Amino acid sequence: MSTLPLNQGLFFEDFATGQKVNSAGRTITEHDVMTFAGLSGDFNQIHTDAEFARATPFGQRISHGILGLAIASGLAVQTGILGPNVIAFREIGEWKFAKPIFFGDTIHVEMEVSEVKALPRIGGGSVTLAVKLVNQAGEACMKGQWTVLVKSKTA
């Protein structure tokens, strides 16, 4: 799959098992983490207090796991494959937070279509993506499956 403009996106029929697409990268900043803390109300010291975080097994502050998931969603949309033809983000399956995301890490999303299932009653189908959020060292920070409902060309 190639990257498409944001205003397009794939129809259900354009997805096939085994298709792969990677997003561009994005560097996580202190501003990202502090803004998310304010939005979510999660001011846990592991995210916001450098002195506290130094004494943890990570030795430094880490990003909120849910912030990483939210950014992964945005990076996936920016590839152009998940555009206005997506009816709904239906499910996150077996999501694992494998490694921390540190301030300054550059992350990107790697997606592979693992299942497509026609659902004529909704005018499209279900597309399951194996998703990994990967850091600059090539390590998967998070991984799991997302299922989206996608409109058919004939709908």
N, C-alpha and C positions, 0 to 999 in steps of 0.2 A: 504494500500500500504506500502511496506517496502522500506527502503532506498537501492538504487542500486549503484554500482560503477559508477563513472562519465562517463566512456566510453560506457555505455549501454544506458539506457533510455527506456521508454515505447513506444510501438507502439500504434496507434490509438485504435486498438481493445482491448488493455489492460486497457483502461480507462473506468470507469463506474460511473454514477451519484452517489454521496454520498461517494465516496472514499476520505479518508483524509490522509494527510501527514504533518508532522512538520519538520522544519529544525533544525539544530544545532543553538546555539546562537553565537552572535558576539558582542563584546564590542566596542562602538564608542569612538574613541580617539581624542584628539586635533589634532594629526597628520592627521587623516582621514579628518577632517573638513578643516584644512588649505590646505591640498593637493587638496581637491575638490574646494576650493575657487580659488586656482591658476589655476586649470584646466578649471573651468567654467568662471572665471573672476568675480564671485559674491563675493565681499569682503564686503558685508553689515555688518555693525558694530554689529548687533545682533549675528553674527556668529564669528566675529574676535576680538572684543574689549571687554574685560572683564569688564572694568569700565563702558562703555556705557551700556552693557547688564544688569548690576546690577540695573540700573534705569528703566528697562522695567518691564512689568507685570510678566515676567518669572523669573526675579531676577538673571539670569545667562545667559551665552551664550547657544545657541541652534544649533543643526545641521541644515544644509540646508534640506528642505523637499525633494528636488529632490535627494539629497545624500541618504536619507533613502530609497527612491524608487529604486535607483540603487543598493544599498546593498541588498534590498529585492529580486531583480531579481537574484543577485549572490547567495544568500542563497537558493533560489528556485532551481536553477540549481545544487547546491551542494547536494541536496537531491538525485540526480540521476534520477529522473523521467523525467526531461526535458533535454535529451541528444541529440545525433546526429540525432535522429528521428524527431526533431522539424524542420519543414520547415521554419516557420516564427513566430515571435511574432507579432500578427495581431492587437490587440486592447487593450487599457486600458479603462475600462468603469467605470464611476461614482467613480473615485478615491477621497477619502476624507482624508485630513490631520487632524486627530482628536486631537492629543496631540503632544507636542514637544518631540523631542529626545534630551536629554541632554548629554553632554560629560560624559562618564563613564556608560551610560545606556547599558545594554546588551539586544539585540533585537533578535528575531527569527521570522520565517514566519510560519503561519498556513494556509494550503491550503485545499480546498474541491472542488471536481469536481461537478459543478452545471449543466453542460450541455455537451452532446456529440452529434455531428451531422456529419454524413458521408458526404463527398464531393468527390465522385468517380473521378470527373474531375481533381482533384489535386493528386490523388493517396493516399488519406488518409481522414482526417476529421478535424473538428474544435472541440477544447476542451476549455470550459470556466471554469475557476477556480475562486472561491470566495477566496480572499487572504486577510489576516490580517498580519500586522507587529506589533508584540506584545513586550512590554518591560518586564523587570524582575519582575514587579509588576502585570503582567497579564493584563495590560491595552493595548488596541489597539491604537497604535500611528497613523496608517493609515490603510485604508481598501478600497476594491473595487473589481473589476473583471478584470481578464486578459483573453484574448482569444489567443490561440496558434493554429497554424496549424500543425498537426502531421501526419507523414508518416504511411501508412498502411503496415502490414506485407507482403502483396502480391504486393506492389508497386515495 
